[in-house]
Amino acid sequence: MSPRSIILRASALLLLATFIAAPQLFAFAFEPLTVNNAPAIYNQSSLLTLTVSHLRTVFLATLASTVLAIALAIFVTRPAGREFLPLSRSLMNIGQTFPPVAVLAIAVPLVGFGEKPTLIALFLYGLLPIFENTLTGLMEVSPRTLEAARGMGMNARQRLVQVELPLALPLILAGIRLSVIISLGTATIGSTVAAKGLGEVIIAGLQSNNVAFILQGGLVVALLAVLIHDGLGLAERMAARKLGRSADEVS
Amino acid sequence: MPTLRPTLHLDRLGAVIAVLIGVALFAAPFVTYRANRIVAGEGRLLTDALPPAGVTGVLIVVLGVTLCAALARKLLVRLGAAALGLCVIFPAVGWSAGFVTPSGNTFARVSPSVGFWLLALAFALLAADALTRLHFGPWARLAALAAAAGALALLLLSGAWNDLSLMKEYANRADSFWREARQHLWLAFGSMAAACLVGLPLGMVAHRIGRLRAAILQGLNIVQTIPSIALFGILIAPLGYLAAHVPLAAALGIRGIGAAPAFIALFLYSLLPIVANTVAGLSQVPAAVTDAARGMGMSARQRLLQVEWPLALPVVLAGIRIVLVQNLGLATVAALIGGGGFGTFVFQGIGQTAIDLVLLGAIPTVALSFAAAVILDAVIDLTQRGAHDRD
């Protein structure tokens, strides 16, 4: 990483952290956008609480979808699950045509308002990219590599854990990153069904016609998403590099 | 884990489908009956949801389909069975609505319930599996889509579903339904067309000039990362300012809240797939091919239009497919900022906890994205085939 990009990232992170921790410092920038003495900074609950619960929702949902998606991808690439492989691929294709909002909206009448429908929508929708990428990663492991592993006396389980999954790791991580980004957005919309999260600021602004709220909510969510996307991208590159090095060591 | 192969072939997927169907028929309500639109509903099992003759008919067909799923190996037979199952349960649920509603009662609402959706899911799985393994060509896939759309249109136009709550919600707002439908399509397709006008030339420039490429793609990548409603929110402030201070903008209908920020946000989201795929499509044209074209005395313009562009087309179309499916879905969020579209019904439905109103917005959205995906996949296959023929 060049020094310039490190400085850029660090200052973006610092700006976001300061805004979340002490939004009043920035009130002067948002005041011109308000009318009739409306508050310039969202004051119904603290931005910090909202950020934490937003991230918590995304984290819990992504954790659950990662575990299930990877397990499913492993299952359909084993002999016992091969029969489900073609179907699972087309289901993934079909699933992607469902907009996340629709999943969220359909969950509400079933489980009520609040955190639950958001978690369900995030979990279901988060499965798709992780499953797809894990599947691609596992299928791309060359048969010759597997043959070599078999020749070394590895059993099916060892081949999976020591060869296939490590080789698929960069793609799996890319899938998780996609999933997290989609979840961050869907969790924002989750505020329309009363889940605690940063979308609350934007929705409150839309309802009370306060452009200052809309803008600060939008900026915080956007900056958060961009930084998380960037951070996960770094983790991926590190994993890929580590993988490359260990492959070199073997050869 | 070693498994014993029975002499009679038992399909694993078929077994899963049979379990789903078993639950759907005997343990889950087929329809939900509510005394009016607001109150909680009570489930009715299939056996109580239709007159005895209807119950017998549906049971025979469904059990027949289950047998096919579990035992039949011919893919066309499995596909036919799934289609038959769907063609029976869809009208049946409409019939059930008429049967369950006390005659003359205009307040009662009947909606398809878990049992119906499980049956539909089971048959759809069976059909999807058969279709995937049949490897239909593009024309056959388009024909299958047309047949499905035709069957759906027939179902809705025949009035077989008029007693269902979903259609009552539609009947109450038929005018606004079509208005929002037009708005939805305008948002999705209009922003895509605008993104093509800008993105295709931008992609060609990025392909030629390496230094610009990284900057353009990185910038668009960041835009793509921003969640939709955050981007809408960020655009509302400057657009509101523009509307207040530039009379021309206001005269053009640009306002802070409404369709304008949604349109611009969808346009921005569409740029990345189009530009990135144009670059990818153009750079995969083999250098030997362009050299040969140059050797034949083609000008740069002729090379672009007659050689590079046709070869890049399938990849560019794949980008357009991503954009279209993405836009049709994201346009639902536009309703939150007053931009209209099918999302209007989704969010109204959330507010009133009326699932049928949510479905009135969600089903057309999903159907449109699905149809767009199938059609563009077929077109991509056809252009690929064209490119290969030219080789």
Interface residues (C-beta under 8 A of the other chain):
Chain A: L33 A80 E83 F84 P86 L87 R89 S90 L91 N93 I94 Q96 T97 F98 P99 P100 V101 A102 A105 I106 V108 P109 L110 F113 I181 L184 G185 T186 T188 I189 T192 V193 G199 I202 I203 G205 L206 V211 I214 L215 G217 G218 L219 V221 A222 A225 V226 H229
Chain B: M1 T3 D11 R12 L13 L125 A128 D129 L131 T132 R133 I222 T225 I226 P227 S228 I229 A230 L231 F232 G233 I234 I236 A237 G240 G256 I257 V325 L328 G329 L330 T332 V333 L336 I337 G343 V346 F347 G349 I350 T353 A354 I355 V358 L359 G361 A362 T365 V366 S369 F370 A372 A373
